[in-house]
Amino acid sequence: MKIIRRVGASPHERGSMTGDTCPDIFELNDGRFAVIGIEATEALDPELPADAARGENERIVVITRETLVRAKADIPAE
């Protein structure tokens, strides 16, 4: 598994002064995406709708709206 590119603007481009610890989205060489965000599994797990499930090895992370909106143009349609 390897990161092949950042999806969207870098933290620095989104206004982070250091660019060190900000949400980020990366495309992986197998077509999946990796997300750096704030871990919020405990808080949001009870909020999941009835038709959603989280595997034991999965976590819920939160990213800013700006991170996702700025990534939209870089997300492939298929």
PASEBA-1860 file (N, C-alpha, C; in nm, 3 decimals):
! residues 78
1> MKIIRRVG> 0.086/-0.117/0.000/0.000/0.000/0.000/0.091/0.123/0.000 ~ 0.065/0.213/-0.095/0.144/0.335/-0.106/0.055/0.454/-0.137 ~ 0.093/0.569/-0.086/0.026/0.694/-0.120/0.078/0.738/-0.256 ~ -0.016/0.765/-0.349/0.029/0.810/-0.481/0.009/0.961/-0.500 ~ -0.086/1.019/-0.426/-0.104/1.164/-0.439/-0.195/1.218/-0.331 ~ -0.181/1.345/-0.304/-0.273/1.416/-0.216/-0.396/1.450/-0.298 ~ -0.512/1.444/-0.237/-0.637/1.482/-0.302/-0.680/1.614/-0.240 ~ -0.681/1.718/-0.322/-0.720/1.849/-0.272/-0.600/1.933/-0.232
9> ASPHERGS> -0.628/2.041/-0.165/-0.526/2.136/-0.126/-0.448/2.086/-0.004 ~ -0.321/2.123/0.004/-0.240/2.087/0.120/-0.287/2.168/0.241 ~ -0.253/2.122/0.361/-0.288/2.201/0.479/-0.236/2.344/0.470 ~ -0.116/2.361/0.420/-0.059/2.496/0.407/-0.145/2.583/0.314 ~ -0.190/2.523/0.202/-0.275/2.597/0.107/-0.410/2.633/0.169 ~ -0.454/2.555/0.268/-0.581/2.581/0.335/-0.565/2.673/0.454 ~ -0.443/2.726/0.477/-0.424/2.825/0.580/-0.355/2.780/0.706 ~ -0.311/2.653/0.713/-0.238/2.610/0.831/-0.103/2.681/0.834
17> MTGDTCPD> -0.070/2.738/0.946/0.056/2.810/0.956/0.175/2.717/0.952 ~ 0.161/2.596/1.009/0.273/2.502/1.011/0.255/2.391/0.908 ~ 0.130/2.356/0.877/0.105/2.247/0.784/0.133/2.110/0.842 ~ 0.159/2.104/0.972/0.201/1.979/1.034/0.086/1.888/1.076 ~ -0.018/1.943/1.133/-0.122/1.858/1.192/-0.260/1.903/1.148 ~ -0.293/1.875/1.026/-0.422/1.915/0.971/-0.486/1.798/0.898 ~ -0.620/1.800/0.882/-0.685/1.696/0.804/-0.627/1.689/0.663 ~ -0.627/1.570/0.607/-0.572/1.551/0.473/-0.635/1.428/0.411
25> IFELNDGR> -0.635/1.423/0.278/-0.690/1.309/0.204/-0.585/1.266/0.102 ~ -0.562/1.136/0.092/-0.463/1.082/-0.002/-0.524/0.967/-0.082 ~ -0.487/0.958/-0.210/-0.526/0.844/-0.291/-0.416/0.739/-0.281 ~ -0.456/0.614/-0.267/-0.361/0.504/-0.255/-0.346/0.432/-0.388 ~ -0.238/0.359/-0.403/-0.209/0.292/-0.530/-0.309/0.182/-0.564 ~ -0.389/0.138/-0.468/-0.491/0.036/-0.497/-0.629/0.096/-0.522 ~ -0.636/0.232/-0.532/-0.763/0.298/-0.561/-0.841/0.343/-0.438 ~ -0.799/0.299/-0.321/-0.866/0.344/-0.198/-0.813/0.481/-0.158
33> FAVIGIEA> -0.873/0.539/-0.055/-0.832/0.669/-0.005/-0.800/0.658/0.144 ~ -0.699/0.732/0.186/-0.663/0.740/0.327/-0.696/0.882/0.374 ~ -0.751/0.892/0.495/-0.793/1.021/0.549/-0.726/1.043/0.684 ~ -0.667/1.160/0.701/-0.616/1.202/0.832/-0.721/1.296/0.889 ~ -0.771/1.261/1.004/-0.872/1.344/1.069/-0.873/1.321/1.218 ~ -0.965/1.384/1.284/-0.978/1.370/1.429/-1.058/1.243/1.457 ~ -1.006/1.155/1.539/-1.073/1.030/1.572/-1.198/1.061/1.654 ~ -1.314/1.013/1.606/-1.440/1.046/1.673/-1.533/0.925/1.682
41> TEALDPEL> -1.475/0.806/1.681/-1.556/0.684/1.680/-1.651/0.676/1.799 ~ -1.600/0.696/1.917/-1.683/0.683/2.037/-1.801/0.781/2.035 ~ -1.775/0.902/1.993/-1.880/1.005/1.993/-1.983/0.982/1.883 ~ -1.939/0.934/1.766/-2.030/0.926/1.652/-2.088/0.787/1.627 ~ -2.030/0.683/1.684/-2.081/0.547/1.663/-2.230/0.537/1.698 ~ -2.276/0.591/1.811/-2.419/0.582/1.843/-2.507/0.665/1.749 ~ -2.447/0.757/1.675/-2.522/0.843/1.584/-2.540/0.783/1.445 ~ -2.471/0.672/1.417/-2.481/0.611/1.284/-2.625/0.571/1.255
49> PADAARGE> -2.672/0.593/1.132/-2.807/0.550/1.097/-2.818/0.397/1.101 ~ -2.939/0.348/1.109/-2.964/0.204/1.122/-2.904/0.123/1.008 ~ -2.893/0.182/0.889/-2.840/0.107/0.775/-2.689/0.125/0.756 ~ -2.621/0.179/0.856/-2.475/0.194/0.851/-2.412/0.106/0.958 ~ -2.292/0.058/0.928/-2.221/-0.026/1.025/-2.073/0.004/1.017 ~ -2.005/-0.016/1.127/-1.861/0.004/1.135/-1.798/-0.126/1.179 ~ -1.702/-0.173/1.100/-1.631/-0.295/1.136/-1.542/-0.272/1.257 ~ -1.506/-0.380/1.324/-1.423/-0.371/1.443/-1.289/-0.304/1.416
57> NERIVVIT> -1.238/-0.316/1.295/-1.109/-0.255/1.261/-1.125/-0.117/1.195 ~ -1.245/-0.063/1.193/-1.272/0.067/1.132/-1.294/0.174/1.238 ~ -1.255/0.296/1.205/-1.273/0.409/1.294/-1.343/0.521/1.218 ~ -1.415/0.603/1.289/-1.479/0.721/1.231/-1.386/0.839/1.257 ~ -1.351/0.908/1.149/-1.267/1.028/1.164/-1.342/1.147/1.107 ~ -1.311/1.264/1.159/-1.375/1.388/1.117/-1.271/1.475/1.048 ~ -1.311/1.530/0.932/-1.227/1.627/0.863/-1.309/1.754/0.846 ~ -1.244/1.862/0.820/-1.316/1.988/0.803/-1.390/1.988/0.670
65> RETLVRAK> -1.494/2.067/0.664/-1.570/2.083/0.540/-1.478/2.135/0.429 ~ -1.393/2.231/0.463/-1.302/2.288/0.363/-1.210/2.182/0.304 ~ -1.163/2.089/0.386/-1.075/1.983/0.336/-1.146/1.903/0.228 ~ -1.269/1.863/0.252/-1.343/1.783/0.154/-1.384/1.865/0.033 ~ -1.432/1.986/0.054/-1.474/2.071/-0.058/-1.356/2.101/-0.150 ~ -1.239/2.129/-0.092/-1.121/2.159/-0.173/-1.068/2.034/-0.244 ~ -1.107/1.915/-0.198/-1.064/1.790/-0.261/-1.158/1.747/-0.373 ~ -1.278/1.801/-0.376/-1.382/1.758/-0.469/-1.333/1.751/-0.614
73> ADIPAE> -1.264/1.852/-0.660/-1.219/1.855/-0.800/-1.117/1.746/-0.831 ~ -1.047/1.695/-0.729/-0.944/1.594/-0.750/-0.995/1.451/-0.733 ~ -1.120/1.434/-0.691/-1.175/1.300/-0.670/-1.225/1.247/-0.804 ~ -1.175/1.129/-0.845/-1.217/1.075/-0.974/-1.367/1.044/-0.976 ~ -1.428/1.057/-1.093/-1.571/1.027/-1.107/-1.596/0.876/-1.099 ~ -1.500/0.797/-1.136/-1.514/0.651/-1.130/-1.388/0.587/-1.082
END
